[in-house]
Amino acid sequence: MANTLKFGSGQWGTKVGSALAYNDEGGNFKPLPFNFTRSTSGTRVNKEGLIEVVTNNKPRIDFLNDSNGALLLEPARTNLITYSQSVIDGWVSSSNITRTDNQAISPDGAFTSGHITSTSDSSYGSIRKTISVSANSTYTISLFVKKEVSETYYMGVGFVFSGGTTDVGYGIIDAVNGTGYSADPSIPFTIKVDDYGTYWRFSFTGTDSGSNNSLVAYIYSTLSKNGTSVEAGLGSTRTIWGAQLEAGSYATSYIPTQGAISTKVAEVCNDAGNSQIFNDSEGVLYAEINTSFEALNGVKAVSVQYDGNNYVAIYFRDNNKLSARVVGSGNVTQVDADYTTNIFYKIAVSYNSTNVKFYVNGIQVDIDTTNTTPTLLNKLSFDRGGVATTNMEGKVRSVKYFPTALNDEELENLTTI
């Protein structure tokens, strides 16, 4: 299984403007880097488990719960919380809560996490942020909550859409077990929890179901004792950090703010290799990818290509279909499988003049005997056919290209988890 292009598999090389793909066959190393752009900074989790800022136009290799790391590719998002590391600045507070900044070590290793504590056993203590929204919009609030050994009451978040009808959703935070609960929401409401070592990151997504133009996002120091009913009470001091409110159906990587909203633009990673690397008549494209985001918009892809009429692509679609497509001079062969978000898949599409085979996690999931081959293949990109709307969103552990079609045993071994 000699391959002529490699990327990832724990071997990373990044600098401003490029991510290293390479050929190291025969003891000779030949760089074949991707071009990379992101005109703003972004954050990642480094090898030490700390969140750190990565400068403009430099790829982010993220090590969150992954010792080998993965290339992180995300869409553009804006954090609407203007002071993400403060529990005081930029927030409106109820009278029955105490707040103090800079009380504990935060997920980035600094001493900037804050404390919030309820001072009443009969009403809810909270901080809140109000923004203008359009009707039927979807927003996600996320925050880092320090893990607790025990807790008297859970804490939580709330979404209140208003201005037309009034739509409400509440999420309960269990900081001991890292579990989130819905508390009788009247809106579509989803919860996700990620483990950041000494912190949990809780993400809550709410969707307005009416003609509302205002959203109030709440963070409650105490909200419930059992996760099924809203109940006030005196609670333990909570340590929180990194609040983020963004338009969209999932939380992206942390976007720090210091007095104003901040935007991280989308990343583009493309054009690795050249025409000498790729074989039009046969080959294999392999990728290990996790679409870690709950709702893709359209098609997100990795492909060997010449243009929109000649390419070999692996792509994730917004109807939870995982597909492989071989296109040559406008002729199309497509094979399909199902997928679930937040799972890494090992995927290979093998093509030649007689068939296209599709392997996922060690199993041949589809085959097509249509005679379709591309022409003039000359680059590998994290998109499909050069279409910007297909830029990959997810985490990429590995990509490989082979200039010959592999046999069934080789494809099975390559993709086995």
BELLINLIN-V682683 format. One record per helix or strand of 2 or more residues. SS is the DSSP state (helix for helix, strand for strand). FROM is the first residue (numbers start at 1). TO is the last residue. If there is no record, write none. Layout:
BEGIN
ss=SS from=FROM to=TO
ss=SS from=FROM to=TO
END
This chain:
BEGIN
ss=strand from=5 to=8
ss=strand from=14 to=16
ss=strand from=18 to=19
ss=strand from=22 to=23
ss=helix from=25 to=27
ss=strand from=30 to=31
ss=strand from=34 to=37
ss=strand from=42 to=45
ss=strand from=51 to=54
ss=strand from=61 to=62
ss=strand from=70 to=73
ss=strand from=77 to=79
ss=strand from=92 to=93
ss=strand from=97 to=104
ss=strand from=113 to=118
ss=strand from=126 to=132
ss=strand from=138 to=146
ss=strand from=154 to=162
ss=strand from=167 to=174
ss=strand from=179 to=182
ss=strand from=188 to=196
ss=strand from=199 to=207
ss=strand from=214 to=224
ss=strand from=238 to=247
ss=strand from=262 to=264
ss=strand from=268 to=270
ss=strand from=283 to=290
ss=strand from=299 to=307
ss=strand from=310 to=317
ss=strand from=321 to=328
ss=strand from=331 to=338
ss=strand from=344 to=351
ss=strand from=356 to=360
ss=strand from=363 to=368
ss=strand from=379 to=381
ss=helix from=388 to=390
ss=strand from=394 to=402
ss=helix from=408 to=415
END
